[in-house]
């Protein structure tokens, strides 16, 4: 057999190697150049677009019905329009503007009048809409809406306005609801009002939401409040855990039928003095539960208890039950609502 050896390939010439490397470098440079041109072109376009928006901006609030015109329409239109949108009637709205200027030192600004400032606050308090949506309604910037809200809020919580419309009851005067009802007088003649707590929904910052999380998973804050039997608030405190037991607090008997719904469902009369006391206590205390329902239905902000008092002072109904928000919350007196004496037996009270 003949053994053949493979012949080696000839080595590449130096001129061919340098030409290939030069071609690869040229392609890379060309790609870098193209990428740079594209990036520069995009940057120039973005700068040009920004300059156009900056020096020739597109109008945003272009609605014919501006906030000022809308408020004028509410003031001149049907009386229910203003009450449905702002929560108050025209007479109360006019009086509120005057009182906020006088007692709260609320002032108009260069392009925004007092009417629009107050209407902005009331509209947001009634609807609980975001600042952006309220800005769409009033055709104002977000900064203007936020400033309107805080200006009115500061006027509401000012010392002069708050002390005028959030007053403690006179301890030397017996309320007419107790004085004119033999079921309550003279047993509750020293009572000044009803006290209770309730949770109101809040919107704290994202970093501070944990303490406001309630057992239902909502963000809320506990409010301690007291009111009289005209459904007028006399005391409000936010963030309070509860009312401490003291010698000035009248509490019902434990382990004895108490709530009005229990009496109504049972349809029986009190059989002992403890049950009679709890029944009278529940009837008087029911007003604080009703007033919480009124405020939560009509207003979405805690400090609107001042507006609630303001409306009752300047546009009071003949009786609290004439408030439309209260009619569904009224609990009728349960059956067997009589006043037995301490020595009457259960058979005699039937």
Residue, then its C-alpha position, 0 to 999 in steps of 0.5 A: x500500500x502507498x502511504x499518502x500524506x495530507x498536504x497542509x493548507x497554505x497560511x493566509x497572507x497578512x494582507x488578507x487578514x488586515x483587510x477582513x479586520x478593517x472591514x469588521x471595524x468599518x461595519x461596527x463604526x457604521x452601526x454606531x454612527x447610525x445609532x448615534x444619528x437616530x438617538x440625536x434625531x429623536x432627542x432633537x424631536x423631543x426637545x422641539x416638541x417640548x418647546x412647542x408645548x412650553x411656548x405654545x401650550x394646548x389649552x386644557x380647561x376650555x369648557x364654556x361652563x366654568x366654575x364661576x358660571x356653574x355657581x351662578x347657574x346654581x344660584x339662579x336656578x331651581x333651589x333644589x339644584x344647589x342643595x343636591x350639588x352643594x348640600x345647602x340651600x341658597x339662603x344658607x349658602x349666602x349666610x355661610x359665605x358671610x360667616x366664613x368671611x367674618x368669623x373665619x377670615x376667608x378672602x377671595x383671590x385675584x381670579x377666584x371669588x368667594x362663591x366659587x371657593x366655598x362651592x368648591x369645598x362644599x362640592x368636594x365634601x358632598x361628592x367625595x370626589x378626587x381633586x382631579x375630578x373636582x378640577x374638571x367640574x370647576x375648570x381650575x388647576x389642581x393647585x387652585x382646587x386644593x387651595x380652595x379646599x384648605x382655605x375654607x377648611x381653615x376658616x371652618x376650624x378657626x377658633x371664632x367660627x368653631x366656638x360659635x357653632x360648636x357650643x357646650x350645652x348649658x348645665x343649668x337648663x333642662x332640655x325641652x325634650x326631657x322637660x316636656x316628657x314625663x317618661x324622662x323627667x325628672x329622672x334624666x333632668x341632669x343629662x346634657x346629651x348623648x355620647x358615642x363613637x363611630x368610624x368615618x372613612x379616611x384617605x391617609x397617605x400611603x406611608x401612614x395607612x397601617x394605623x387606620x386599618x379597621x377590622x373590616x379592612x377599610x381605612x377609617x378613624x374613630x370619632x367621639x361625639x356628643x349631641x343634644x336632642x335637637x340633633x346639634x353637635x356639642x363636642x367632637x374629637x377625632x382619633x379617640x379610642x372611646x369614652x372613659x367610665x366616670x361619675x358623669x356618664x350614665x350607662x345602662x344595666x348590663x345583661x338586661x335588654x337594652x336596644x330599641x330593636x330588641x324591645x320592638x321585636x319582643x313586643x313586651x313591657x318592662x318587667x323590672x326597674x332595670x329594664x325600664x331604665x334601659x328602655x328610657x336610656x336607649x330612647x334618649x341615646x338613640x339621637x346620637x346614632x341618628x345624627x351619625x347617620x345624617x352626617x355620613x349620608x350628607x357629608x363625607x368629611x369629619x369636620x362637616x359636623x360644623x356645617x351640620x350645626x350651621x344648617x340647623x341654626x340658620x335653616x332649622x326644621x320644625x322637628x328633627x324628624x323632618x330632616x329627609x335623611x333621618x326619616x328612615x333612621x327613626x326607630x318607633x317606640x316599642x310596644x308596652x312603653x309604660x312607666x311601672x314603679x319599682x314595686x310593681x310585679x311582672x304580672x301587673x305590668x303585662 
